[in-house]
């Protein structure tokens, strides 16, 4: 299998981020690309320089990445798998720089593979996997003195972690027998592990999206009118509320109290807010104070609100 294991170093993480270094290893551990590039827009990157050590002086005579784009694109075009650690960051800057064809189904994030192997054992949250340095050390990788954070060193460590972790992942999920002494995984073995990881990550992301979408909508009777409020948690569970919330009263700095008329728990509270806004739009009071939208609602509107429900379709 043609594998491109990559790492990038760049000027920043924002909109004007530019590639300073790109390193790519093959599946056989050959360093097939390791180049520095001069950015077109950025002249200094002091914060990033402290991490990777690439100074403006080091790249002043180097080509722009776009001038080498065809060479880089050919490597990715012939690759069946693209590897990286926290790969989404690398993919983002590569695509910003003109590289195409880096589809999600072609990419394997070794950070996700580490979670797939050790997530349960270490009670590890999907979004809080340790750094590459810690993951590499966990896999038994020995860094050369001062080498971490160069693109070539990080790509090499990533490839090592992939090879160790993929074997452990296959064994953990009993995907196939791995003969003792087998030096390299076969394409079939790799695909078994890769597809299983994609399935597990897909389920995790879906479950996270379902949890993130859940929330509450409230109708609150205020002196200015009825306010439609969306909350991730019930009002009574919010730290900035007082004990009166449970009884339906909300204090406003010693002023007149507001009263919760109704509250509903939804599978997708953002979608619910949009639906209620559209339903009540014609009942909005003019010149709402404080940038908030207040409504004049009849009892039938409130009862209809109480009956509203929805599903998550993400």
Long-range contacts (C-beta under 8 A, 24 or more apart in sequence): 1-27, 1-80, 1-81, 1-187, 1-190, 2-26, 2-27, 2-78, 2-79, 2-80, 2-81, 3-27, 3-79, 3-80, 3-81, 3-82, 3-83, 4-32, 4-75, 4-76, 4-79, 4-81, 4-82, 4-83, 5-82, 5-83, 5-84, 5-155, 5-158, 5-159, 5-162, 6-82, 6-83, 6-84, 6-90, 6-151, 6-155, 7-84, 7-85, 7-90, 7-151, 7-152, 7-154, 7-155, 7-158, 8-89, 8-90, 8-93, 8-94, 8-151, 9-48, 9-52, 9-54, 9-149, 9-150, 9-151, 10-48, 10-93, 11-39, 11-42, 11-45, 11-48, 12-42, 12-45, 12-47, 12-48, 13-89, 16-41, 16-42, 17-93, 17-96, 18-42, 18-65, 18-93, 18-97, 19-65, 19-93, 19-94, 19-97, 20-45, 20-48, 20-52, 20-54, 20-59, 21-52, 21-54, 21-150, 21-151, 22-65, 22-72, 22-151, 23-150, 23-151, 23-152, 23-154, 23-155, 24-75, 24-155, 25-155, 25-156, 25-159, 27-159, 27-184, 29-156, 29-159, 31-152, 31-156, 32-75, 33-71, 33-72, 33-75, 34-151, 34-152, 35-62, 35-68, 36-62, 37-62, 37-63, 37-64, 37-65, 37-68, 38-62, 38-63, 38-64, 39-64, 39-65, 40-64, 40-66, 51-149, 52-149, 52-150, 52-151, 53-149, 53-150, 65-97, 65-98, 66-97, 66-98, 69-97, 69-98, 69-99, 72-99, 73-98, 73-99, 73-100, 73-101, 76-101, 76-102, 77-101, 79-106, 80-106, 81-106, 81-107, 81-108, 81-190, 81-194, 82-106, 82-107, 82-108, 83-107, 83-108, 83-110, 83-158, 83-159, 83-162, 84-109, 84-110, 84-155, 84-158, 85-109, 85-110, 85-111, 85-132, 85-135, 85-154, 85-157, 85-158, 85-161, 86-111, 86-132, 87-111, 105-198, 108-162, 108-194, 108-197, 110-135, 110-158, 110-161, 110-162, 110-165, 111-135, 112-197, 112-201, 113-161, 113-162, 113-165, 113-166, 113-169, 113-197, 114-138, 114-161, 114-165, 116-165, 116-169, 116-172, 116-197, 116-200, 116-201, 117-165, 117-168, 117-169, 117-172, 126-201, 126-204, 126-208, 132-157, 132-158, 132-161, 133-157, 135-161, 136-160, 136-161, 139-164, 139-165, 140-164, 166-190, 166-193, 169-193, 169-196, 169-197, 206-314, 209-312, 209-314, 210-267, 210-312, 210-314, 213-267, 213-268, 213-269, 213-270, 213-271, 213-312, 213-314, 214-265, 214-266, 214-267, 214-268, 214-269, 214-312, 215-265, 215-266, 215-268, 215-269, 215-270, 215-272, 216-263, 216-264, 216-265, 216-266, 216-269, 217-263, 217-264, 217-266, 217-269, 217-272, 217-273, 217-276, 217-305, 217-308, 218-260, 218-261, 218-262, 218-263, 219-260, 219-261, 219-262, 219-263, 219-297, 219-302, 219-305, 220-250, 220-258, 220-259, 220-260, 220-261, 221-258, 221-259, 221-260, 221-261, 222-258, 222-294, 223-256, 223-258, 224-285, 224-288, 224-289, 224-292, 224-294, 225-285, 225-288, 225-294, 225-295, 225-296, 226-261, 226-294, 226-295, 226-296, 226-297, 227-258, 227-292, 227-293, 227-294, 227-295, 228-273, 228-276, 228-277, 228-280, 228-293, 228-295, 230-269, 230-270, 230-272, 230-273, 231-269, 232-269, 234-263, 234-265, 235-260, 235-263, 261-302, 262-302, 262-305, 262-306, 264-305, 264-306, 264-308, 264-309, 266-308, 266-309, 266-310, 267-309, 267-310, 267-311, 267-312, 268-310, 268-311, 268-312, 268-313, 268-314, 271-310, 272-308, 272-310, 275-308, 275-310, 276-305, 276-308, 279-304
